[in-house]
Every structure is written in structure tokens, then in C-alpha cells.
């Protein structure tokens, strides 16, 4: 039983029994007398718990409420380590995208900061000890991102002007945001497109005009989102239609063997130290980029159309040099 659980257990025991002796509390909690004293002092000091020792009853009980803030254990509570983990993630996300969560969890963060600070470890030190590099992150309008995140969390529709870099065209869309995904230094919005009557994924930096609508977003089940976006390789999701078979050199295998390219990948080390990796994919765009970054340390064994595409790209590169 950790400290958090003991706080609730003490509250339950005293509420149920009225008065409990020191030995009864120690037996119920399974702790030493020194630990129990610290817990009771913390409950009194931090939560204004009106716990007293009744000499006549020879036990601890709740007295009349103390002057000051009302005594209550928070409905949402974290241990010290959990608190640091949550605040660290908030700090990382704030550095990544300022203002994304602040309006929604500000009151909770102030309480968490007080808890962290009580141990003599200021939360501000976290920002100094953890660094998040944003290399290659595409610039976007921060005001637009705020509207997208607000619509996603608030379950509201948005009207957007989307720029398609491939076709160099703008289209207006009414979207029901479902999820925001941060992937390889960029944000993507998974949404129901009411014009296409299907799920689509949009790069947030490609949304050039965004209007928050009063209409509620169309709900889409998580299973359907995962089927649409998490089935194949990388950000270019969809139902996988092919499986790539890649053979990495023994030198590259030292790293690739420990990497997860896809949840449903199949990999095995060969007798000569090379690594064979099989991954499902629907669109070869991103997979091809990952294959090419390994240079001569990887060979595409199958399918033939992917192998041919890699060979063609290599020919184009050679023409430049």
C-alpha cells in the first residue's frame, strides 16, 4: 500500500469506526509508528484533516472541522512520482505546443506544483533538466492550432480551408475533429470529413483558415479510427494492402532489430547477423523514405513494385551527382 492509498484508508477507517487505537491503525495499515505519525501530520497540515487523539477513548478520531479550508481528499490524487511524471509531460507538451492543455488543466497544475514543491524540489527545475528538440517541425499559425485543439477537446465541428501540397489546390471542408496526433515533429488532425463522408487525416500546418462551428462533432468509435489510421505503415494510414520484406545489413541490424516500425511487423535475425523485417503498408511514400535513409544497409526483397520504385529513385539521385 503506497502513501496515497494509506491516506484514503485512514479516512475510511476513522469514518467507519469513529475511534481507532494506535495499534489498530498500525495493524490495518501495515506500517511503522513513525510512518503513521508522518501520515497523520501530513493529513492535518496539507488537507486540514481534523484528526485528534482522544485520551479518554484512547484512540484517534475526527473532531469538529478545523478553521480554514474544508477537509477533503481530492477526487484525483497522484503519488509523488506520478505527480512529477504528469508535470514533466505537461512541460514537454507545453514546449512542444504552448497553450495546448493550459486552459483545461490549469487548476490541477497549480495543486500539483504545490505537492511537488512540498518535497523541496521546485517544479521549475524540470524545465532545466529536460530538453525537447524540435528539428524539422513545420511552422504553423498558433491561433489556428488553438482552435483545432479546442474543437478536438470540446467535440465541436470546424470549417477549414485546406491546402493540398501535392495538387497545389485549396478546398473548403467541414470537419468533425477526432484526434490530434504528433508524429515525427509535426501535428496531424484525424477527422470526419462531411464532404467526403469518410475519415481523413490532415497536416495541421496545411489548414489555412479555421472557423469553430456551434454544431457538435460527429462521434467516431476508437476502433474505427484505429482501423482507418493505424493499420498500415506510418502516417499514411489505411487498410494495409501489401507487406514489404526488407533485409538489413549486420551493421544496421544492431539498431533496426530493436526498432518498432509497425505494431504488426515480423522480424528475425539471420545466421549471418543480417536482419529480416516484414511490415504492412498501404501507401509506399513514407516507407520509401525510411528505406532510403538506410542507404546500402538495406535491400527491398518484396514486393517487386516497391523494389522497382526504390531503384527508380536511386537512378534519379545518381543523375544529380
GISULWO-V681256 format. One line per field, one symbol per residue. phi: phi as a letter, one per 20 degrees, with the letter a starting at -180 (. if undefined). Layout:
phi: ???
This chain:
phi: .efgffgfffgfffffenccfgffffffemcefffffffffffffedlfeeceeffelaebeefgffpgffafffdccfgffffffffffffffffbgnfdgfecgffffffffffffencgfgfgfedccdedfnfffbfffffffffffffelcecdcdddeffelcdcecdcdfdbdceclmbecdebeeffelafbdcfffeeecccfeefffffcfgffffffddfdfmfeeoffdbcedcddffffgfdffeedebgdfccbeegenfcdcccebddegffffffffelfecceeaffffffffffffffffffd
